[in-house]
Amino acid sequence: MIDSCELTNLSISEAAGALRRGETTSVALTQATLARMELTEPTLQAYATAPAELAMAAADRADRHLAAGRDSGPLQGIPIAVKDNCYSKGIVTEVGSKVLAGFVPSFDATVLRKLYAAGAVLIGKTRCHEFSCGGSEPPTRGPWDLSRFPGGSSIGSGVALAARSAFGAIGTDTGGSVRIPASINNLVGMKATYGRVSAYGVLPLAWSLDHVGPMTRTVLDNALMLGAIAGHDPNDANSARVDVPDYSAGIDGGVRGARIGIERDYFLYPGVTDEVREAIEAVIAALASLGAEIVSVSLPELTNTRETQMTIRMVESASYHRRQIQEKGHLYTPGTRTTLEMGQVILATQYLDALRARERFRAAMQALFKREKLEALISPTISVPAPLLSDVWKPRADMDNGETPTDGFVHQVYPANLSGQPALSAPGGFTQAGLPIGYQLMGRPFDEATLYRIAYTYEQAQDWHERQPPLVYD
Amino acid sequence: MSKVKQPVDPEISPEKLARLAEMLGLEIPPETLAGLSQQLGAIEALEQAKFQAHPPILKMDADWHD
């Protein structure tokens, strides 16, 4: 049998193999994860709720099913964390807000229902920024450096995975909230194509920009998780009727001949720090040496994608929250309330202009992929390494235009929320100070498999993903 | 680039947004409205660059290659 400490270091695919070889049990995996939580949670506070008894019961059930030959696939018996904006029947779901204090949903979000169907063990609900927007500061701290921003809004999902208190996690991404914490915590995060994963039962931030996605420590694990949670859902009007492939099949097919674009004017703009720039150029060089064809491209329509995304997000979130703010406005954190109210002063014509600007951008992105026969676009996931918590919203000392670290986050991630195309973040290096640097791949709609194949090939050629955060909480 | 300042259309001036916020009973700080004005100005600039041909529909297309 594998000892408890080693268990929590296993990837999902390794743990799944160990379960089937009889080298461990789901109960042992779950106990080890709960023990890890006991060690890490006092400092890191990744979890909002961790129903240990339910988790142990689910683990026992998974073991009994496996013993009886009922194999539900690679997530069976694996402890998985879910962001606290996903409804969970019978389990408190507060989405980081006093407005929902004590709220217990009467049904499961589709993503959770699919995880249960795959035999996964819900190990806990992870903390997020209030209503998944940036007006509040959760108590969660990052294991790579307690003084630095650990990502958001899927903050607890990223921290739990990095701290080995979950094997996989669910996040949501309206403006980078899967990819940003993935990058900061040395993880793989996938924002799949809009509509690929059902958002039913996930508390909305902005309907037309919201995506649900898996976060993991390896590319293969991510592919396995997406395979379990993707698919059409009649309960979600935006859900796509597109077949879900086996994302792990062909993942080792290499990148020879794959055309990968780099738009340096936008994605490597002056706001990208030298260390991030060098890391991304090194990832590009490595992919080229593995056989990929790197293509320099131009996409001027990337200009103002930030403003377009923000306008759409503000109006849609204002629409969702307006009535609730009238009734319970005093329970919102003031910063969150302002963020959610701002959309009310945006005119309908301006919102429609933003939607048209999005369509103009999406069409230009599609034309670029066709014209250049691209399989992916590559960029940094975020322009700067994790900033100090006190600096997240402050103008950067190394920029003279007032740009903040947050500006450097959204610059890279907003375009794929606007276009709806899939985008993945994966480990791409480290700063000299030991902070993770992520790279981003954006792909063609419903072609997540290609992004996994490219990222897997790169992952096999280096060991960034194997690095663990300093055990500052031991 | 994101931080390039756009000319502000009088239709979306911070003062006009402030009046609108007041009418709606919202307490939004002036500096926040100034940022919003800038944001909307950026989209207005795109409108001037003509995106009339693009209706506000997000449609995913599985075939991005011919």
Contacts between the chains, C-beta under 8 A, distances in Angstrom:
chain1	res1	chain2	res2	distance
A	193	B	60	6.1
A	194	B	58	6.9
A	194	B	60	6.2
A	195	B	60	6.3
A	208	B	58	6.0
A	240	B	60	6.4
A	242	B	62	6.3
A	266	B	1	7.6
A	269	B	1	5.4
A	270	B	1	7.9
A	271	B	1	7.6
A	271	B	3	7.8
A	303	B	1	7.2
A	303	B	4	8.0
A	304	B	2	7.8
A	304	B	42	4.6
A	304	B	43	6.6
A	304	B	45	7.0
A	304	B	46	5.7
A	306	B	2	4.5
A	306	B	42	8.0
A	307	B	2	7.7
A	307	B	38	8.0
A	307	B	39	4.5
A	307	B	40	7.5
A	307	B	42	3.8
A	307	B	43	5.6
A	308	B	42	7.9
A	308	B	43	6.0
A	308	B	46	7.5
A	310	B	39	5.7
A	311	B	39	6.3
A	311	B	40	6.7
A	311	B	43	6.0
A	314	B	36	7.9
A	338	B	27	8.0
A	338	B	28	5.7
A	338	B	29	7.1
A	338	B	32	6.2
A	341	B	26	5.1
A	341	B	28	6.5
A	342	B	28	6.2
A	342	B	32	6.8
A	342	B	36	5.9
A	344	B	21	7.7
A	344	B	24	5.5
A	344	B	26	6.2
A	345	B	17	5.1
A	345	B	20	4.5
A	345	B	21	5.1
A	345	B	24	6.8
A	345	B	26	7.0
A	345	B	28	7.3
A	345	B	33	7.4
A	345	B	36	7.1
A	346	B	36	7.5
A	346	B	40	6.8
A	350	B	12	7.2
A	350	B	40	5.5
A	350	B	43	6.7
A	352	B	56	5.3
A	353	B	43	5.3
A	353	B	44	7.3
A	353	B	46	7.6
A	353	B	47	5.5
A	354	B	43	5.4
A	355	B	56	3.1
A	355	B	57	7.8
A	355	B	58	7.8
A	356	B	47	8.0
A	356	B	51	5.3
A	356	B	52	7.9
A	356	B	54	4.8
A	356	B	55	6.8
A	356	B	56	5.0
A	357	B	43	5.6
A	357	B	46	4.9
A	357	B	47	7.7
A	357	B	51	5.9
A	357	B	54	7.7
A	358	B	56	7.5
A	358	B	58	6.7
A	359	B	51	7.6
A	359	B	54	4.0
A	359	B	55	6.5
A	359	B	56	6.2
A	359	B	57	6.3
A	359	B	58	6.9
A	360	B	46	7.2
A	360	B	51	3.9
A	360	B	53	7.9
A	360	B	54	4.4
A	362	B	58	6.9
A	363	B	54	6.5
A	366	B	61	6.7
A	366	B	64	5.4
A	369	B	64	4.5
A	369	B	65	7.4
A	370	B	64	5.9
A	370	B	65	6.0
A	370	B	66	6.2
A	373	B	65	6.6
A	401	B	3	4.7
A	402	B	3	6.7
A	403	B	2	7.8
A	403	B	3	5.3
A	407	B	2	6.1
A	407	B	3	6.6
A	410	B	2	7.6
A	411	B	1	7.9
A	411	B	2	5.3
A	420	B	58	5.8
A	420	B	60	5.7
A	444	B	62	7.8
A	444	B	64	4.2
A	444	B	65	7.6
A	445	B	60	4.4
A	445	B	61	6.2
A	445	B	62	5.8
A	445	B	64	6.7
A	446	B	60	7.1
A	446	B	62	4.9
A	447	B	62	7.9
A	447	B	64	7.8
